[in-house]
Amino acid sequence: MKHKKISNRLFIKNRQKLNLKIKPKSLIVLYSNKQMYRNGNQYFDYRQNSDFFYLSGIEQEKSMILLFPDHENEELREILFIIETNEKIRIWEGNKYTKEEAKEISGIENVKWIEEFDELLKKLIKDAKNVYFNDFTDIGSEDDMRNESLQNIVSSVNYNCKIEELSPIIKYFRVIKEPEEISLMQEACNITEKAFLRVLSTVKPEITEYEIEAEIFSEFIRNRASGSAYKSIVASGGNACVLHYIENNNNCNDGDLVLMDFGAEYANYAADCSRTIPVSGKFSKRQKECYEAVLRVMKESIKLMVPGTSIIEIHTETCKLLQQEHIKLGLYSEEDIKNQDIENPLWKKYYPHGTSHFIGLDVHDVGDKTTILEEGMVLSCEPGLYIPEENIGIRIEDDIVVAETPINLLQNVPKEVFEIENLINGKINKL
């Protein structure tokens, strides 16, 4: 891992919260993500299952956890299973966690080698009335097959044991961030800020989208991020009107805007940032009008991110604000609105996506659009404006902690017109 050590108090606290919501005499079975083959004998970079990390802090494959919070034997209430380093693993991959290291990371006292898992699973099933598994995934997936195999073991040992799904319970807790989690997300946002400042110091006409992407990624790695929380979007000119444009292979021409959607992943926590800048270092009159319209809406939308509302309500209000800005920009008129198709309103042509999603261990984190917001939840705020016929695509996005006075984790990432223009032209040096 590249990130600084996380206190195991976070993971202990997360497990304690979980214990409050499960049924009595219940066994919880969690497994880590598997390594995924890329090609040949190469694996994709390993990323731990978010629920598994949330409860343990363990970032290693071939790991299992058994939790039985009210078992009469205290030693059997929490057990972590990990792989043991052997000579082949040591030569090809390096050392894996020792038992002591795994204990220190997770706060789980009872750490065993993975070979002991089946025996202890069967022993604990005999005492359980319910067994919870990670998730019930799509039929045919590897996780589904693992669940099926484990459920067969449960049925063969204790036929009366009821199978339960763990995911909704973890989701209930994950959606509200602990202070330690918000600190980790703030670090991801701080690294993202550094990447944006790097881009502002290097952008110029004829630079390629992939060169900008390289500046972003290198700054992430330089600052102890594991990399990008998602595939970065670097979209110049008309490409910015393609919402999920990820090719990043065009030149950025003089006079173009460049829309960048990017975020660092630090300690498995995501930042999610969007900024739009002029390649030449100066917004045209029309570009500035459009940009400032989006920025005004964003500032008002952030004020809505308070306890008691929902993402759906925030989006509805944001669309009303954007509609008024569209009229001012001459995209359509009040009369056009009176005659519009209610099922397909005019604003949707220029703003076809949502305003917010939850952020955390996943960039699109657990939580529904209908969830009533509570203090400590973290949302994106990302209004946009897309006018393909004018080669204009603009999105501005920050990460907001829900509170009576919302907290902006990306507040220090420049987004005012004068800041962006001055930084590109070297009139301000924030690096």
C-alpha positions as CSV (number, residue, x, y, z in Angstrom):
1,M,0.0,0.0,0.0
2,K,1.2,3.5,-0.7
3,H,-1.1,5.4,1.8
4,K,-0.2,6.2,5.3
5,K,-1.2,3.8,8.1
6,I,-4.9,3.9,9.1
7,S,-5.7,3.4,12.8
8,N,-7.4,0.1,13.3
9,R,-9.9,1.9,15.5
10,L,-11.9,2.7,12.3
11,F,-12.3,-0.9,11.4
12,I,-13.1,-2.0,15.0
13,K,-15.7,0.7,15.1
14,N,-17.2,-0.4,11.8
15,R,-17.5,-4.0,13.0
16,Q,-19.1,-2.9,16.3
17,K,-21.8,-0.9,14.3
18,L,-22.5,-4.0,12.2
19,N,-23.0,-6.1,15.3
20,L,-25.9,-3.9,16.4
21,K,-28.0,-4.6,13.3
22,I,-27.6,-8.4,12.8
23,K,-29.9,-11.0,14.3
24,P,-28.9,-12.9,17.5
25,K,-26.8,-16.1,17.1
26,S,-25.6,-15.0,13.6
27,L,-22.4,-15.9,11.7
28,I,-21.1,-13.4,9.2
29,V,-18.9,-14.7,6.3
30,L,-16.9,-12.3,4.3
31,Y,-14.4,-12.9,1.5
32,S,-11.9,-10.7,-0.3
33,N,-12.0,-9.9,-4.0
34,K,-10.2,-12.4,-6.2
35,Q,-7.2,-11.4,-8.4
36,M,-8.4,-10.9,-11.9
37,Y,-6.3,-12.1,-14.9
38,R,-5.4,-9.4,-17.4
39,N,-3.6,-11.6,-20.0
40,G,-0.9,-14.2,-20.0
41,N,0.3,-14.6,-16.5
42,Q,-0.5,-10.9,-15.6
43,Y,-3.1,-9.7,-13.2
44,F,-5.0,-6.4,-13.1
45,D,-3.9,-4.2,-10.2
46,Y,-5.6,-5.6,-7.1
47,R,-8.4,-3.7,-5.5
48,Q,-10.1,-5.0,-2.4
49,N,-13.8,-5.6,-2.1
50,S,-15.1,-2.3,-0.5
51,D,-17.2,-4.0,2.2
52,F,-14.3,-6.3,3.2
53,F,-12.0,-3.3,3.5
54,Y,-14.6,-1.3,5.4
55,L,-14.7,-4.0,8.1
56,S,-11.0,-5.0,8.2
57,G,-8.6,-2.6,6.4
58,I,-7.1,-5.7,4.8
59,E,-5.9,-5.1,1.2
60,Q,-4.7,-8.6,0.3
61,E,-6.3,-11.3,-1.8
62,K,-7.3,-14.8,-0.6
63,S,-8.5,-13.4,2.8
64,M,-11.6,-14.4,4.7
65,I,-13.4,-13.2,7.8
66,L,-15.7,-15.0,10.2
67,L,-17.7,-12.9,12.7
68,F,-19.9,-14.4,15.4
69,P,-20.5,-11.4,17.7
70,D,-22.4,-13.2,20.5
71,H,-20.6,-16.5,20.5
72,E,-20.0,-17.8,24.0
73,N,-16.3,-18.3,23.2
74,E,-14.7,-14.8,22.8
75,E,-11.9,-16.2,20.7
76,L,-14.4,-17.2,18.1
77,R,-16.2,-13.9,17.8
78,E,-13.8,-12.5,15.2
79,I,-11.4,-14.5,13.1
80,L,-9.4,-13.3,10.1
81,F,-7.9,-15.8,7.7
82,I,-4.9,-14.9,5.4
83,I,-2.5,-16.7,3.1
84,E,0.9,-17.7,4.4
85,T,4.0,-16.7,2.5
86,N,5.9,-19.6,1.0
87,E,9.1,-19.8,-1.0
88,K,7.4,-19.5,-4.4
89,I,5.2,-16.5,-3.3
90,R,8.2,-14.8,-1.7
91,I,10.3,-15.1,-4.9
92,W,7.5,-14.1,-7.4
93,E,5.4,-11.7,-5.4
94,G,7.2,-10.9,-2.1
95,N,6.0,-11.4,1.4
96,K,2.4,-11.4,2.4
97,Y,1.0,-10.1,5.7
98,T,2.3,-11.8,8.8
99,K,-0.3,-12.7,11.4
100,E,1.0,-9.8,13.5
101,E,0.7,-7.3,10.7
102,A,-2.8,-8.5,9.8
103,K,-3.8,-8.2,13.5
104,E,-2.4,-4.7,13.7
105,I,-4.1,-3.5,10.5
106,S,-7.5,-5.0,11.3
107,G,-7.7,-5.0,15.1
108,I,-8.8,-8.6,14.9
109,E,-7.0,-10.6,17.6
110,N,-7.5,-14.1,16.2
111,V,-5.6,-14.4,12.9
112,K,-5.2,-17.8,11.2
113,W,-3.9,-19.2,7.9
114,I,-6.5,-19.6,5.2
115,E,-6.2,-23.4,5.2
116,E,-8.0,-23.5,8.6
117,F,-11.1,-21.7,7.2
118,D,-13.3,-24.6,6.2
119,E,-12.8,-26.4,9.6
120,L,-13.7,-23.3,11.6
121,L,-16.6,-22.4,9.3
122,K,-18.2,-25.8,9.9
123,K,-17.7,-25.6,13.6
124,L,-19.3,-22.1,13.9
125,I,-22.2,-23.0,11.6
126,K,-23.4,-25.6,14.2
127,D,-23.9,-22.8,16.7
128,A,-25.6,-20.4,14.3
129,K,-29.2,-19.7,13.6
130,N,-28.4,-17.3,10.7
131,V,-25.5,-16.9,8.3
132,Y,-24.8,-13.6,6.5
133,F,-22.8,-13.5,3.2
134,N,-21.1,-10.6,1.5
135,D,-23.6,-10.2,-1.3
136,F,-26.0,-12.0,-3.6
137,T,-24.6,-11.1,-7.0
138,D,-25.6,-11.9,-10.6
139,I,-26.1,-15.6,-11.4
140,G,-23.0,-17.1,-13.0
141,S,-20.5,-14.7,-11.5
142,E,-17.6,-15.9,-9.4
143,D,-19.0,-14.4,-6.3
144,D,-22.3,-16.1,-6.9
145,M,-20.5,-19.4,-7.2
146,R,-18.6,-18.8,-4.0
147,N,-21.8,-17.9,-2.2
148,E,-23.5,-21.1,-3.6
149,S,-20.5,-23.2,-2.5
150,L,-20.6,-21.7,1.0
151,Q,-24.4,-22.0,1.2
152,N,-24.0,-25.7,0.4
153,I,-21.6,-26.1,3.3
154,V,-24.1,-24.3,5.6
155,S,-27.0,-26.6,4.5
156,S,-24.9,-29.7,4.9
157,V,-23.8,-28.8,8.4
158,N,-26.9,-27.1,9.8
159,Y,-30.0,-27.5,7.7
160,N,-32.1,-25.1,9.9
161,C,-29.7,-22.2,9.5
162,K,-31.2,-19.3,7.6
163,I,-29.2,-17.6,4.9
164,E,-29.2,-13.7,5.1
165,E,-27.7,-11.0,2.9
166,L,-25.2,-8.7,4.5
167,S,-24.9,-6.0,1.9
168,P,-28.0,-3.9,2.9
169,I,-26.8,-3.8,6.5
170,I,-23.3,-2.6,5.5
171,K,-24.8,-0.2,3.1
172,Y,-26.8,1.3,5.9
173,F,-23.6,2.2,7.8
174,R,-21.3,2.9,4.8
175,V,-23.4,5.8,3.5
176,I,-22.6,7.9,6.6
177,K,-18.9,8.5,6.9
178,E,-16.9,8.4,10.1
179,P,-14.6,11.4,10.7
180,E,-11.6,9.2,9.9
181,E,-13.2,8.4,6.5
182,I,-13.8,12.0,5.7
183,S,-10.2,12.7,6.5
184,L,-9.1,10.1,4.0
185,M,-11.4,11.5,1.4
186,Q,-10.1,15.0,2.1
187,E,-6.6,13.6,1.4
188,A,-7.8,12.2,-1.9
189,C,-9.2,15.6,-2.7
190,N,-6.0,17.4,-1.7
191,I,-4.1,15.1,-4.1
192,T,-6.6,15.8,-6.8
193,E,-6.1,19.6,-6.3
194,K,-2.4,19.1,-6.8
195,A,-3.1,17.3,-10.1
196,F,-5.3,20.1,-11.3
197,L,-2.7,22.7,-10.5
198,R,-0.2,20.7,-12.4
199,V,-2.5,20.7,-15.5
200,L,-3.0,24.4,-15.3
201,S,0.8,24.9,-15.3
202,T,1.3,22.8,-18.5
203,V,-1.8,23.2,-20.6
204,K,-1.3,25.0,-24.0
205,P,-2.6,24.8,-27.5
206,E,-1.8,21.5,-29.3
207,I,-1.2,19.6,-26.1
208,T,-2.9,16.2,-26.4
209,E,-5.6,14.9,-24.1
210,Y,-3.4,12.0,-23.1
211,E,-0.6,14.3,-22.1
212,I,-3.0,16.0,-19.7
213,E,-4.1,12.6,-18.4
214,A,-0.5,11.7,-17.9
215,E,0.1,14.9,-15.8
216,I,-2.9,14.0,-13.7
217,F,-1.9,10.4,-13.1
218,S,1.7,11.2,-12.3
219,E,0.7,13.7,-9.7
220,F,-1.6,11.1,-8.1
221,I,1.1,8.5,-7.8
222,R,3.7,11.1,-6.7
223,N,1.4,11.9,-3.7
224,R,0.8,8.3,-2.5
225,A,-2.6,7.7,-4.2
226,S,-3.0,4.2,-5.5
227,G,-4.0,5.8,-8.8
228,S,-7.2,7.1,-10.3
229,A,-10.5,6.4,-8.6
230,Y,-12.0,5.9,-12.1
231,K,-10.8,6.3,-15.7
232,S,-10.0,10.0,-16.2
233,I,-12.0,12.0,-18.8
234,V,-10.0,14.6,-20.7
235,A,-12.3,15.9,-23.4
236,S,-11.5,18.9,-25.6
237,G,-13.8,20.7,-27.9
238,G,-16.8,18.6,-29.1
239,N,-15.5,15.6,-27.1
240,A,-16.7,17.4,-24.0
241,C,-20.3,16.8,-25.1
242,V,-19.8,13.0,-24.8
243,L,-20.5,12.3,-21.1
244,H,-18.3,9.3,-20.7
245,Y,-15.6,10.1,-23.3
246,I,-12.4,8.2,-22.2
247,E,-10.3,7.8,-25.4
248,N,-8.3,10.9,-24.5
249,N,-6.4,10.8,-27.8
250,N,-7.1,14.1,-29.5
251,N,-5.2,17.4,-29.7
252,C,-6.5,20.3,-27.6
253,N,-6.8,23.1,-30.1
254,D,-6.4,26.9,-29.6
255,G,-9.9,28.2,-28.7
256,D,-11.2,24.9,-27.3
257,L,-12.4,24.2,-23.8
258,V,-11.2,21.1,-22.1
259,L,-13.5,19.3,-19.7
260,M,-11.6,17.1,-17.2
261,D,-13.4,14.6,-14.9
262,F,-10.8,13.0,-12.6
263,G,-10.1,12.0,-9.0
264,A,-7.5,10.3,-6.9
265,E,-8.0,7.2,-4.9
266,Y,-6.3,7.3,-1.6
267,A,-6.5,4.4,0.9
268,N,-9.4,3.1,-1.3
269,Y,-11.4,6.3,-0.8
270,A,-12.3,8.3,-3.9
271,A,-12.3,11.9,-4.9
272,D,-14.5,13.0,-7.8
273,C,-13.7,16.3,-9.5
274,S,-14.6,18.0,-12.7
275,R,-13.2,21.2,-14.1
276,T,-13.4,22.9,-17.5
277,I,-10.6,25.2,-18.7
278,P,-9.7,27.2,-21.9
279,V,-6.7,25.7,-23.7
280,S,-5.5,29.2,-24.7
281,G,-5.7,30.5,-21.2
282,K,-8.6,32.8,-21.9
283,F,-12.3,32.0,-22.1
284,S,-14.1,33.5,-25.1
285,K,-17.1,35.8,-24.3
286,R,-19.5,33.0,-25.0
287,Q,-17.5,30.4,-23.2
288,K,-17.3,32.6,-20.1
289,E,-21.1,33.3,-20.2
290,C,-21.8,29.5,-20.3
291,Y,-19.2,28.7,-17.7
292,E,-20.4,31.3,-15.2
293,A,-24.0,30.1,-15.7
294,V,-23.0,26.6,-14.6
295,L,-20.9,28.0,-11.7
296,R,-23.8,30.0,-10.4
297,V,-26.0,27.0,-10.4
298,M,-23.4,24.9,-8.7
299,K,-23.0,27.3,-5.9
300,E,-26.8,27.3,-5.3
301,S,-27.0,23.5,-5.5
302,I,-24.3,23.1,-2.9
303,K,-26.5,25.1,-0.4
304,L,-29.2,22.4,-0.9
305,M,-27.0,19.6,0.4
306,V,-28.3,19.6,3.9
307,P,-29.9,17.0,6.2
308,G,-33.5,16.1,5.4
309,T,-33.5,16.4,1.6
310,S,-32.6,13.8,-1.1
311,I,-30.6,13.6,-4.3
312,I,-33.8,13.6,-6.3
313,E,-35.0,16.8,-4.7
314,I,-31.6,18.5,-5.2
315,H,-31.6,17.4,-8.9
316,T,-35.1,18.8,-9.4
317,E,-34.1,22.2,-8.0
318,T,-30.9,22.2,-9.9
319,C,-32.7,21.6,-13.2
320,K,-35.0,24.6,-12.5
321,L,-32.0,26.8,-11.9
322,L,-30.3,25.5,-15.1
323,Q,-33.5,26.1,-17.1
324,Q,-33.4,29.8,-16.1
325,E,-29.7,30.0,-17.2
326,H,-30.5,28.3,-20.5
327,I,-33.1,31.0,-21.2
328,K,-30.6,33.8,-20.4
329,L,-28.1,32.1,-22.8
330,G,-30.7,32.1,-25.6
331,L,-30.9,28.3,-25.9
332,Y,-34.7,28.5,-25.7
333,S,-37.4,30.8,-24.5
334,E,-40.2,31.0,-21.9
335,E,-42.6,30.5,-24.8
336,D,-40.8,27.3,-25.9
337,I,-41.1,26.0,-22.4
338,K,-44.9,26.4,-22.5
339,N,-45.0,24.2,-25.6
340,Q,-42.4,21.6,-24.5
341,D,-42.9,17.9,-24.1
342,I,-43.4,17.4,-20.3
343,E,-41.8,13.9,-20.6
344,N,-38.8,15.4,-22.4
345,P,-38.2,18.9,-21.1
346,L,-36.0,21.3,-23.0
347,W,-33.4,21.5,-20.3
348,K,-32.6,17.8,-20.7
349,K,-31.1,18.4,-24.1
350,Y,-28.4,20.6,-22.5
351,Y,-28.1,18.7,-19.2
352,P,-28.7,15.0,-19.7
353,H,-27.2,13.7,-16.4
354,G,-27.8,13.8,-12.7
355,T,-26.6,16.4,-10.2
356,S,-25.3,14.1,-7.5
357,H,-24.3,10.7,-6.4
358,F,-22.8,9.3,-3.1
359,I,-19.0,9.1,-2.9
360,G,-16.8,7.0,-0.5
361,L,-15.0,3.7,-1.0
362,D,-16.6,3.6,-4.4
363,V,-16.7,6.7,-6.6
364,H,-20.4,5.9,-7.1
365,D,-20.9,4.8,-3.5
366,V,-23.7,2.9,-1.8
367,G,-26.9,4.9,-1.3
368,D,-30.0,5.6,-3.3
369,K,-31.3,8.8,-4.9
370,T,-34.3,8.6,-2.6
371,T,-32.2,8.2,0.6
372,I,-33.0,11.0,3.1
373,L,-29.7,12.9,3.6
374,E,-28.1,12.9,7.0
375,E,-25.1,14.7,8.3
376,G,-21.8,12.9,7.4
377,M,-23.0,11.7,4.0
378,V,-20.8,12.8,1.1
379,L,-22.2,13.7,-2.4
380,S,-20.9,15.0,-5.7
381,C,-22.4,18.3,-7.0
382,E,-21.9,18.4,-10.7
383,P,-24.1,20.6,-12.9
384,G,-23.2,20.8,-16.5
385,L,-24.0,22.4,-19.8
386,Y,-23.5,20.7,-23.2
387,I,-24.0,22.6,-26.5
388,P,-22.7,20.3,-29.3
389,E,-23.5,22.8,-32.1
390,E,-21.2,25.3,-30.4
391,N,-18.5,22.9,-29.4
392,I,-19.1,23.7,-25.8
393,G,-19.2,21.1,-23.0
394,I,-18.9,22.3,-19.4
395,R,-19.0,20.4,-16.1
396,I,-17.9,21.7,-12.7
397,E,-17.9,19.1,-9.8
398,D,-17.1,19.2,-6.2
399,D,-17.4,16.7,-3.3
400,I,-19.7,17.9,-0.5
401,V,-20.2,16.6,3.1
402,V,-23.8,16.9,4.1
403,A,-24.2,19.3,7.0
404,E,-26.4,22.2,8.1
405,T,-23.6,24.3,6.5
406,P,-22.3,21.9,3.7
407,I,-18.6,21.3,3.7
408,N,-16.8,21.3,0.3
409,L,-13.8,18.9,0.3
410,L,-12.7,20.4,-3.1
411,Q,-13.1,24.0,-2.0
412,N,-9.5,24.8,-2.7
413,V,-9.5,23.5,-6.3
414,P,-9.8,26.7,-8.4
415,K,-13.0,27.2,-10.4
416,E,-13.5,30.9,-10.7
417,V,-12.8,32.3,-14.2
418,F,-10.1,34.7,-13.0
419,E,-8.3,32.0,-11.0
420,I,-8.2,29.6,-13.9
421,E,-7.0,32.2,-16.4
422,N,-4.4,33.6,-14.1
423,L,-3.0,30.2,-13.2
424,I,-2.8,29.1,-16.8
425,N,-1.0,32.3,-17.7
426,G,1.4,32.1,-14.8
427,K,0.1,35.1,-13.0
428,I,-0.5,33.0,-9.9
429,N,1.8,30.2,-8.7
430,K,0.2,27.8,-6.3
431,L,2.5,24.8,-7.0
